[in-house]
């Protein structure tokens, strides 16, 4: 089999999906001035109280958009999953020919913990450091990407049936079929219910924030002209924030779906270097990164101080719904960054799941992700 036998079929979807991911990042950057970091967005919402999530404050102009982003992401994910003919397939296979295997329950637990720990320590993942960091030519992000790519390839390559850890981290397709046969229908139903409930809660919270939070605290009292003008400006900013977050979240989900990044086989198939020799190496992720970086880099050309390629591009002095850009300025490359990125890569190579696809799999009711990966991710984040 040719090394790039799958290129012709994967190239369009990978590039188109990657460009949509880059467009999502650009929308968020130029719309509200921040970067698309899937790990940071998810962790921020998980860390806040349920009351804050369900009833966002009208004064929360810094983080309130994250609920809107996740609401759009989960809704689009659910709709895509329901309309996809492959929606109920287990796509965690490594795609390694005679060595086909899938991630075990223990593998998901270890992977989730390492991804949570690593993204917290390294302050980013494939979207934050990869799509956004590389697009602004950040040496710090480049160091992180090289670190997690190296360790991701290491674990994905050595985690085959000959690896001493394989019995704990992997199981063969035959073993998975036996596991599925012994799995009660209740587990699957509960997982799908949790995924639907997650989407419903986020959409409801987003709707509340969009309709009521902007005017919260008015109470019908008369205000002077200055106070009314300030209230109107705040209301308009929150409305713009909501629209930007919904557009960005929807594009991000659609990009991940169309590119195949929600299927673990594409991730592990790319990271597994042995596929180069077997002719089964999966180039999808490469095309996704190229497409995403192309569009994301273009968006930075309109941000003052980052237009290094198009120096004559018209600079947008401020984002659509914010007073300033909140782009990371940390340039320190230290042990914490590299260790965090390396740990994330280890977990990514074991499970084939990073935070963005993890949200998709949770919203669509993947049992192992809902019951194992995310709880372990949360534990790793706390320890991080």
NORKAZI-V763521 format. One record per residue. N is the residue number from 1. RES is the residue in one letter. SS is DSSP state (h for helix, s for strand, l for the rest). OMEGA is omega in whole degrees, 0 to 359 (NA if undefined). D_FIRST is the distance of its C-alpha to the first C-alpha in Angstrom with 1 decimal. Layout:
# NORKAZI-V763521
n=N res=RES ss=SS omega=OMEGA d_first=D_FIRST
n=N res=RES ss=SS omega=OMEGA d_first=D_FIRST
This chain:
# NORKAZI-V763521
n=1 res=X ss=l omega=179 d_first=0.0
n=2 res=X ss=l omega=181 d_first=3.8
n=3 res=X ss=l omega=182 d_first=6.4
n=4 res=X ss=l omega=182 d_first=8.4
n=5 res=X ss=l omega=184 d_first=6.7
n=6 res=X ss=l omega=187 d_first=9.8
n=7 res=X ss=h omega=186 d_first=12.2
n=8 res=X ss=h omega=181 d_first=13.8
n=9 res=X ss=h omega=184 d_first=14.8
n=10 res=X ss=h omega=185 d_first=15.8
n=11 res=X ss=h omega=182 d_first=17.6
n=12 res=X ss=h omega=181 d_first=20.7
n=13 res=X ss=h omega=180 d_first=21.4
n=14 res=X ss=h omega=181 d_first=20.9
n=15 res=X ss=h omega=181 d_first=23.1
n=16 res=X ss=h omega=179 d_first=25.7
n=17 res=X ss=h omega=178 d_first=26.0
n=18 res=X ss=h omega=179 d_first=26.3
n=19 res=X ss=h omega=176 d_first=29.0
n=20 res=X ss=h omega=176 d_first=30.9
n=21 res=X ss=h omega=177 d_first=30.9
n=22 res=X ss=h omega=177 d_first=32.2
n=23 res=X ss=h omega=176 d_first=34.7
n=24 res=X ss=h omega=178 d_first=35.8
n=25 res=X ss=h omega=179 d_first=36.4
n=26 res=X ss=h omega=177 d_first=38.3
n=27 res=X ss=h omega=180 d_first=40.4
n=28 res=X ss=h omega=181 d_first=41.5
n=29 res=X ss=h omega=183 d_first=42.2
n=30 res=X ss=h omega=180 d_first=44.3
n=31 res=X ss=h omega=180 d_first=45.7
n=32 res=X ss=h omega=169 d_first=47.1
n=33 res=X ss=l omega=181 d_first=46.3
n=34 res=X ss=l omega=183 d_first=44.0
n=35 res=X ss=l omega=179 d_first=40.3
n=36 res=X ss=l omega=175 d_first=37.7
n=37 res=X ss=l omega=186 d_first=37.2
n=38 res=X ss=h omega=180 d_first=35.9
n=39 res=X ss=h omega=182 d_first=37.0
n=40 res=X ss=h omega=179 d_first=40.4
n=41 res=X ss=h omega=182 d_first=41.1
n=42 res=X ss=h omega=181 d_first=40.2
n=43 res=X ss=h omega=180 d_first=42.1
n=44 res=X ss=h omega=179 d_first=45.1
n=45 res=X ss=h omega=179 d_first=45.5
n=46 res=X ss=h omega=185 d_first=45.0
n=47 res=X ss=h omega=181 d_first=47.7
n=48 res=X ss=l omega=183 d_first=50.3
n=49 res=X ss=l omega=177 d_first=52.6
n=50 res=X ss=h omega=179 d_first=52.0
n=51 res=X ss=h omega=180 d_first=55.2
n=52 res=X ss=h omega=179 d_first=54.0
n=53 res=X ss=h omega=184 d_first=50.7
n=54 res=X ss=h omega=183 d_first=52.5
n=55 res=X ss=l omega=183 d_first=55.5
n=56 res=X ss=l omega=180 d_first=54.4
n=57 res=X ss=l omega=178 d_first=57.3
n=58 res=X ss=l omega=180 d_first=58.3
n=59 res=X ss=l omega=183 d_first=58.6
n=60 res=X ss=l omega=179 d_first=55.0
n=61 res=X ss=l omega=182 d_first=53.7
n=62 res=X ss=l omega=185 d_first=51.3
n=63 res=X ss=l omega=183 d_first=49.1
n=64 res=X ss=l omega=181 d_first=50.0
n=65 res=X ss=h omega=184 d_first=47.2
n=66 res=X ss=h omega=176 d_first=44.6
n=67 res=X ss=h omega=177 d_first=45.7
n=68 res=X ss=h omega=180 d_first=45.3
n=69 res=X ss=h omega=182 d_first=41.8
n=70 res=X ss=h omega=178 d_first=40.7
n=71 res=X ss=h omega=179 d_first=42.4
n=72 res=X ss=h omega=181 d_first=40.6
n=73 res=X ss=h omega=183 d_first=37.2
n=74 res=X ss=h omega=180 d_first=37.8
n=75 res=X ss=h omega=178 d_first=39.1
n=76 res=X ss=h omega=178 d_first=36.2
n=77 res=X ss=h omega=181 d_first=33.8
n=78 res=X ss=h omega=180 d_first=35.7
n=79 res=X ss=h omega=179 d_first=35.9
n=80 res=X ss=h omega=181 d_first=32.1
n=81 res=X ss=h omega=181 d_first=31.4
n=82 res=X ss=h omega=182 d_first=33.8
n=83 res=X ss=h omega=184 d_first=32.4
n=84 res=X ss=l omega=178 d_first=28.7
n=85 res=X ss=l omega=181 d_first=27.2
n=86 res=X ss=l omega=188 d_first=25.0
n=87 res=X ss=l omega=185 d_first=28.1
n=88 res=X ss=l omega=180 d_first=28.6
n=89 res=X ss=l omega=175 d_first=25.1
n=90 res=X ss=l omega=185 d_first=24.4
n=91 res=X ss=l omega=182 d_first=21.6
n=92 res=X ss=l omega=180 d_first=21.9
n=93 res=X ss=l omega=180 d_first=18.8
n=94 res=X ss=l omega=181 d_first=16.7
n=95 res=X ss=l omega=186 d_first=13.5
n=96 res=X ss=l omega=175 d_first=12.3
n=97 res=X ss=h omega=180 d_first=10.9
n=98 res=X ss=h omega=184 d_first=13.6
n=99 res=X ss=h omega=181 d_first=15.5
n=100 res=X ss=l omega=176 d_first=16.3
n=101 res=X ss=s omega=182 d_first=19.8
n=102 res=X ss=s omega=181 d_first=22.3
n=103 res=X ss=s omega=179 d_first=25.2
n=104 res=X ss=l omega=178 d_first=28.4
n=105 res=X ss=h omega=177 d_first=31.9
n=106 res=X ss=h omega=178 d_first=32.7
n=107 res=X ss=h omega=177 d_first=29.6
n=108 res=X ss=h omega=180 d_first=30.7
n=109 res=X ss=h omega=179 d_first=34.2
n=110 res=X ss=h omega=181 d_first=33.3
n=111 res=X ss=h omega=180 d_first=30.9
n=112 res=X ss=h omega=180 d_first=33.7
n=113 res=X ss=h omega=182 d_first=36.3
n=114 res=X ss=h omega=178 d_first=34.4
n=115 res=X ss=h omega=178 d_first=33.5
n=116 res=X ss=h omega=179 d_first=37.1
n=117 res=X ss=h omega=185 d_first=38.5
n=118 res=X ss=h omega=181 d_first=36.2
n=119 res=X ss=h omega=177 d_first=36.5
n=120 res=X ss=h omega=179 d_first=40.3
n=121 res=X ss=h omega=183 d_first=40.6
n=122 res=X ss=h omega=175 d_first=38.3
n=123 res=X ss=l omega=177 d_first=39.7
n=124 res=X ss=l omega=179 d_first=36.5
n=125 res=X ss=l omega=183 d_first=32.8
n=126 res=X ss=h omega=180 d_first=29.8
n=127 res=X ss=h omega=183 d_first=32.0
n=128 res=X ss=h omega=179 d_first=35.3
n=129 res=X ss=h omega=185 d_first=34.0
n=130 res=X ss=h omega=184 d_first=30.7
n=131 res=X ss=h omega=184 d_first=31.4
n=132 res=X ss=h omega=183 d_first=35.2
n=133 res=X ss=h omega=180 d_first=35.8
n=134 res=X ss=h omega=181 d_first=33.3
n=135 res=X ss=h omega=177 d_first=34.6
n=136 res=X ss=h omega=175 d_first=38.0
n=137 res=X ss=l omega=178 d_first=36.8
n=138 res=X ss=l omega=177 d_first=38.1
n=139 res=X ss=h omega=177 d_first=37.6
n=140 res=X ss=h omega=179 d_first=38.3
n=141 res=X ss=h omega=178 d_first=35.4
n=142 res=X ss=h omega=178 d_first=33.1
n=143 res=X ss=h omega=180 d_first=34.1
n=144 res=X ss=h omega=180 d_first=33.4
n=145 res=X ss=h omega=179 d_first=30.0
n=146 res=X ss=h omega=181 d_first=29.0
n=147 res=X ss=h omega=184 d_first=30.5
n=148 res=X ss=h omega=174 d_first=28.8
n=149 res=X ss=h omega=181 d_first=25.4
n=150 res=X ss=h omega=182 d_first=25.7
n=151 res=X ss=h omega=176 d_first=27.0
n=152 res=X ss=h omega=178 d_first=24.6
n=153 res=X ss=h omega=180 d_first=21.6
n=154 res=X ss=h omega=184 d_first=23.6
n=155 res=X ss=h omega=180 d_first=24.3
n=156 res=X ss=h omega=182 d_first=21.0
n=157 res=X ss=h omega=184 d_first=19.3
n=158 res=X ss=h omega=181 d_first=21.9
n=159 res=X ss=l omega=174 d_first=22.5
n=160 res=X ss=l omega=183 d_first=20.3
n=161 res=X ss=l omega=180 d_first=21.8
n=162 res=X ss=l omega=182 d_first=22.8
n=163 res=X ss=l omega=179 d_first=24.8
n=164 res=X ss=l omega=181 d_first=28.6
n=165 res=X ss=l omega=184 d_first=28.9
n=166 res=X ss=h omega=181 d_first=26.1
n=167 res=X ss=h omega=181 d_first=28.7
n=168 res=X ss=h omega=186 d_first=30.6
n=169 res=X ss=h omega=184 d_first=28.0
n=170 res=X ss=s omega=170 d_first=25.3
n=171 res=X ss=s omega=182 d_first=25.3
n=172 res=X ss=s omega=180 d_first=22.8
n=173 res=X ss=h omega=178 d_first=22.1
n=174 res=X ss=h omega=178 d_first=24.6
n=175 res=X ss=h omega=179 d_first=27.1
n=176 res=X ss=h omega=178 d_first=26.8
n=177 res=X ss=h omega=177 d_first=27.5
n=178 res=X ss=h omega=178 d_first=30.5
n=179 res=X ss=h omega=180 d_first=31.6
n=180 res=X ss=h omega=180 d_first=31.5
n=181 res=X ss=h omega=181 d_first=33.4
n=182 res=X ss=h omega=181 d_first=36.1
n=183 res=X ss=l omega=181 d_first=36.2
n=184 res=X ss=l omega=179 d_first=39.3
n=185 res=X ss=h omega=181 d_first=39.1
n=186 res=X ss=h omega=181 d_first=41.7
n=187 res=X ss=h omega=180 d_first=39.3
n=188 res=X ss=h omega=181 d_first=37.0
n=189 res=X ss=h omega=180 d_first=40.0
n=190 res=X ss=h omega=180 d_first=41.6
n=191 res=X ss=h omega=179 d_first=38.5
n=192 res=X ss=h omega=177 d_first=38.2
n=193 res=X ss=h omega=179 d_first=42.0
n=194 res=X ss=h omega=178 d_first=41.8
n=195 res=X ss=h omega=179 d_first=39.1
n=196 res=X ss=h omega=179 d_first=41.2
n=197 res=X ss=h omega=178 d_first=44.3
n=198 res=X ss=h omega=179 d_first=42.7
n=199 res=X ss=h omega=181 d_first=42.0
n=200 res=X ss=h omega=180 d_first=45.4
n=201 res=X ss=h omega=182 d_first=47.2
n=202 res=X ss=h omega=179 d_first=45.5
n=203 res=X ss=h omega=178 d_first=46.1
n=204 res=X ss=h omega=179 d_first=49.7
n=205 res=X ss=h omega=178 d_first=50.3
n=206 res=X ss=h omega=179 d_first=48.9
n=207 res=X ss=h omega=178 d_first=51.2
n=208 res=X ss=h omega=181 d_first=54.2
n=209 res=X ss=h omega=182 d_first=53.6
n=210 res=X ss=h omega=187 d_first=53.2
n=211 res=X ss=h omega=189 d_first=56.3
n=212 res=X ss=l omega=189 d_first=58.7
n=213 res=X ss=h omega=182 d_first=57.9
n=214 res=X ss=h omega=181 d_first=58.7
n=215 res=X ss=h omega=182 d_first=62.3
n=216 res=X ss=l omega=177 d_first=62.8
n=217 res=X ss=l omega=180 d_first=66.0
n=218 res=X ss=l omega=173 d_first=67.9
n=219 res=X ss=l omega=178 d_first=70.0
n=220 res=X ss=l omega=180 d_first=72.0
n=221 res=X ss=l omega=179 d_first=74.1
n=222 res=X ss=l omega=179 d_first=75.3
n=223 res=X ss=l omega=176 d_first=73.7
n=224 res=X ss=l omega=185 d_first=74.9
n=225 res=X ss=h omega=180 d_first=73.1
n=226 res=X ss=h omega=180 d_first=71.3
n=227 res=X ss=h omega=178 d_first=70.0
n=228 res=X ss=h omega=179 d_first=69.0
n=229 res=X ss=h omega=179 d_first=67.1
n=230 res=X ss=h omega=178 d_first=65.3
n=231 res=X ss=h omega=180 d_first=64.4
n=232 res=X ss=h omega=178 d_first=63.1
n=233 res=X ss=h omega=179 d_first=60.9
n=234 res=X ss=h omega=178 d_first=59.5
n=235 res=X ss=h omega=180 d_first=58.9
n=236 res=X ss=h omega=179 d_first=57.1
n=237 res=X ss=h omega=180 d_first=54.9
n=238 res=X ss=h omega=178 d_first=53.9
n=239 res=X ss=h omega=178 d_first=53.1
n=240 res=X ss=h omega=178 d_first=51.0
n=241 res=X ss=h omega=181 d_first=49.3
n=242 res=X ss=h omega=181 d_first=48.5
n=243 res=X ss=h omega=181 d_first=47.0
n=244 res=X ss=h omega=182 d_first=44.9
n=245 res=X ss=h omega=179 d_first=43.6
n=246 res=X ss=h omega=179 d_first=42.8
n=247 res=X ss=h omega=181 d_first=40.9
n=248 res=X ss=h omega=180 d_first=38.9
n=249 res=X ss=h omega=178 d_first=38.2
n=250 res=X ss=h omega=178 d_first=37.0
n=251 res=X ss=h omega=180 d_first=34.8
n=252 res=X ss=h omega=179 d_first=33.2
n=253 res=X ss=h omega=181 d_first=32.4
n=254 res=X ss=h omega=178 d_first=31.1
n=255 res=X ss=h omega=178 d_first=28.9
n=256 res=X ss=h omega=181 d_first=27.4
n=257 res=X ss=h omega=183 d_first=26.9
n=258 res=X ss=h omega=181 d_first=25.3
n=259 res=X ss=h omega=182 d_first=23.0
n=260 res=X ss=l omega=182 d_first=21.8
n=261 res=X ss=l omega=176 d_first=23.4
n=262 res=X ss=l omega=178 d_first=25.4
n=263 res=X ss=l omega=185 d_first=22.3
n=264 res=X ss=h omega=182 d_first=21.9
n=265 res=X ss=h omega=180 d_first=18.2
n=266 res=X ss=h omega=180 d_first=17.6
n=267 res=X ss=h omega=181 d_first=19.9
n=268 res=X ss=h omega=178 d_first=18.7
n=269 res=X ss=h omega=176 d_first=15.1
n=270 res=X ss=h omega=185 d_first=16.2
n=271 res=X ss=h omega=181 d_first=18.6
n=272 res=X ss=l omega=183 d_first=16.5
n=273 res=X ss=l omega=179 d_first=15.6
n=274 res=X ss=h omega=178 d_first=13.8
n=275 res=X ss=h omega=177 d_first=10.9
n=276 res=X ss=h omega=180 d_first=10.5
n=277 res=X ss=h omega=182 d_first=9.9
n=278 res=X ss=h omega=184 d_first=7.8
n=279 res=X ss=l omega=182 d_first=5.4
n=280 res=X ss=l omega=181 d_first=7.7
n=281 res=X ss=l omega=185 d_first=10.5
n=282 res=X ss=l omega=184 d_first=12.6
n=283 res=X ss=l omega=187 d_first=14.5
n=284 res=X ss=h omega=184 d_first=17.1
n=285 res=X ss=h omega=179 d_first=19.9
n=286 res=X ss=h omega=180 d_first=19.7
n=287 res=X ss=h omega=177 d_first=20.4
n=288 res=X ss=h omega=180 d_first=23.0
n=289 res=X ss=h omega=179 d_first=24.8
n=290 res=X ss=h omega=180 d_first=24.8
n=291 res=X ss=h omega=180 d_first=26.3
n=292 res=X ss=h omega=181 d_first=28.7
n=293 res=X ss=h omega=180 d_first=29.9
n=294 res=X ss=h omega=182 d_first=30.5
n=295 res=X ss=h omega=181 d_first=32.9
n=296 res=X ss=h omega=179 d_first=34.4
n=297 res=X ss=h omega=177 d_first=35.2
n=298 res=X ss=h omega=182 d_first=36.9
n=299 res=X ss=h omega=179 d_first=39.1
n=300 res=X ss=h omega=180 d_first=40.4
n=301 res=X ss=l omega=178 d_first=41.7
n=302 res=X ss=l omega=180 d_first=44.4
n=303 res=X ss=s omega=181 d_first=45.5
n=304 res=X ss=l omega=179 d_first=48.3
n=305 res=X ss=l omega=182 d_first=47.3
n=306 res=X ss=l omega=181 d_first=43.5
n=307 res=X ss=l omega=184 d_first=43.3
n=308 res=X ss=l omega=181 d_first=42.1
n=309 res=X ss=l omega=179 d_first=39.9
n=310 res=X ss=l omega=186 d_first=42.2
n=311 res=X ss=l omega=180 d_first=45.6
n=312 res=X ss=l omega=179 d_first=47.4
n=313 res=X ss=l omega=180 d_first=45.9
n=314 res=X ss=l omega=183 d_first=48.6
n=315 res=X ss=l omega=175 d_first=48.9
n=316 res=X ss=s omega=187 d_first=49.5
n=317 res=X ss=l omega=177 d_first=52.3
n=318 res=X ss=l omega=180 d_first=51.6
n=319 res=X ss=l omega=182 d_first=49.2
n=320 res=X ss=l omega=188 d_first=50.1
n=321 res=X ss=l omega=180 d_first=51.3
n=322 res=X ss=l omega=182 d_first=52.2
n=323 res=X ss=l omega=182 d_first=54.6
n=324 res=X ss=l omega=176 d_first=52.1
n=325 res=X ss=l omega=179 d_first=48.5
n=326 res=X ss=l omega=180 d_first=47.5
n=327 res=X ss=l omega=180 d_first=44.6
n=328 res=X ss=l omega=181 d_first=44.2
n=329 res=X ss=l omega=180 d_first=45.9
n=330 res=X ss=l omega=180 d_first=45.3
n=331 res=X ss=l omega=184 d_first=43.9
n=332 res=X ss=l omega=174 d_first=44.2
n=333 res=X ss=l omega=185 d_first=41.3
n=334 res=X ss=l omega=183 d_first=42.5
n=335 res=X ss=h omega=181 d_first=41.5
n=336 res=X ss=h omega=178 d_first=41.7
n=337 res=X ss=h omega=184 d_first=39.2
n=338 res=X ss=h omega=178 d_first=36.7
n=339 res=X ss=h omega=179 d_first=37.2
n=340 res=X ss=h omega=179 d_first=36.9
n=341 res=X ss=h omega=180 d_first=33.7
n=342 res=X ss=h omega=179 d_first=32.3
n=343 res=X ss=h omega=176 d_first=33.4
n=344 res=X ss=h omega=179 d_first=31.9
n=345 res=X ss=h omega=178 d_first=28.5
n=346 res=X ss=h omega=179 d_first=28.8
n=347 res=X ss=h omega=179 d_first=29.6
n=348 res=X ss=h omega=180 d_first=26.9
n=349 res=X ss=h omega=179 d_first=24.2
n=350 res=X ss=h omega=187 d_first=25.6
n=351 res=X ss=h omega=182 d_first=26.2
n=352 res=X ss=l omega=184 d_first=24.0
n=353 res=X ss=l omega=170 d_first=27.2
n=354 res=X ss=l omega=191 d_first=29.5
n=355 res=X ss=h omega=181 d_first=32.9
n=356 res=X ss=h omega=175 d_first=31.9
n=357 res=X ss=h omega=178 d_first=29.3
n=358 res=X ss=h omega=177 d_first=31.7
n=359 res=X ss=h omega=178 d_first=34.4
n=360 res=X ss=h omega=183 d_first=32.3
n=361 res=X ss=h omega=176 d_first=31.4
n=362 res=X ss=h omega=181 d_first=35.0
n=363 res=X ss=h omega=181 d_first=36.3
n=364 res=X ss=l omega=170 d_first=34.2
n=365 res=X ss=l omega=176 d_first=35.2
n=366 res=X ss=l omega=190 d_first=32.3
n=367 res=X ss=h omega=183 d_first=34.3
n=368 res=X ss=h omega=180 d_first=32.8
n=369 res=X ss=h omega=181 d_first=33.0
n=370 res=X ss=h omega=189 d_first=36.6
n=371 res=X ss=h omega=185 d_first=38.0
n=372 res=X ss=h omega=189 d_first=36.2
n=373 res=X ss=h omega=183 d_first=34.3
n=374 res=X ss=h omega=175 d_first=37.1
n=375 res=X ss=h omega=179 d_first=40.0
n=376 res=X ss=h omega=174 d_first=38.3
n=377 res=X ss=h omega=181 d_first=37.5
n=378 res=X ss=h omega=178 d_first=41.2
n=379 res=X ss=h omega=178 d_first=42.3
n=380 res=X ss=h omega=179 d_first=40.2
n=381 res=X ss=h omega=179 d_first=41.6
n=382 res=X ss=h omega=181 d_first=45.1
n=383 res=X ss=h omega=181 d_first=44.7
n=384 res=X ss=l omega=NA d_first=43.1
